[in-house]
């Protein structure tokens, strides 16, 4: 799996993904103020799963019908907790991600949306 990590999701999370041998790029390395539509287009063009904490991507996809290559939306928590929650998502929901699902994590709950 390939990931695009949004600025808000954090560099620590991106580094953790790299340590797990995933192909990871970060929005902050290209433009930390990149517009959400451009981030989404980048993720689609490179078939990368977007990891973010920004809920605006849901609107782009559901209301504006923008394409995506899968999204993980994490809760705004300390990076160590975000990483643990991402690890569980990858452990138990990797198949959903390969099918371009949207996974929303809030509290101990995970919501999975398919196209």
N, C-alpha and C positions, 0 to 999 in steps of 0.2 A: 504494500500500500504506500501511496505517496500522500504527503500532507503539505498544506499551506497553513502556517500558523499566523493568525491575526495578531496585531500589536497588543491588543488587550489580553490575549491569552497568555502572553509572556514568553520571554526568552528561555527561562528555566524549563518550561514545558517543552519547548522546541528541542532543547539540549537533551532532555530525558528521552524524547522520541528518537533522536539520533543515536543515543546509547543503546536503544532497542533495535538498532540497525534499520530504521525506516528512512526513506528518502524524504527529507524535510527542507522546505524553504520558508523564509519568514518575510512577512510584508515589510517589516521594519528595515530589512536590508535593501529594499527597492525604494520605498517611499512611505514613511511612517504616517503620512497624512492622506494616503490613497483613499479615494472614494469607495464606498461599499460596492457599487456596481462594477468598478474596475477590479476590485479584489475578487469578486465572484467570477468575472470574465476570465481572469488569470487562472483561477482554480479550474474552471471548465476547460480552458485551452490546454492545460497540462494534465488534465484528469487527476487533480489533487483533491483530497478531502479537506475541506476548510475546517479548522479548529478555531473557535471564537467564543466570546462571551457576549457578543453583540446580538441582541434580539432583532435588529433591523433586517437581518438577512431573511428571516421568516416572511416578512412583508414583501421583500423583493421576489421571493419564490412563489408565495401563495397568491398575492394580489396582482403583482406585475408579471407573473408567469415566467420569470427568468430561469434559465437552465442552471443546473448545478451538478457537481460530481460527488455529492455527499457532504453532509455538514454535521459537525459535532458542536453543539452549543452547551458550554459548561457554565455553571453558576459562578458568580463572583465570590470566590473564596481564596484563602491563602494558597500560593502555588503548590505547596506540598500536598494539600488536600485535593486540588485540581488534578494533580498528577496521579494520585491514587484512584480517583474516580475515572480518569481517562484509562488507566490500566485495566480497570474492571470492564469498561466499555469495550476495549480492544480484546479482552479475554473472552467475553461472552457474546459480543455482537459484531464481530469482524465480518461475518457473512452478510449482515445487513448493510454494512458500510460498502462492501464490494458491489452491492446492488443499488448504490447511490441513495441510501436512506438518509433521512434527517434524524439525528438523535439529539434529544434535548434532555439534559440532566438537571434535575432540581431536587435538592435534598437527597433522600435515598431513593428517589423515583427516577425512572428512565422512560421517556416517551419516544417511540420509534414511529416515524412517518415514512411511508413509501409513496412513490409517485403514483 
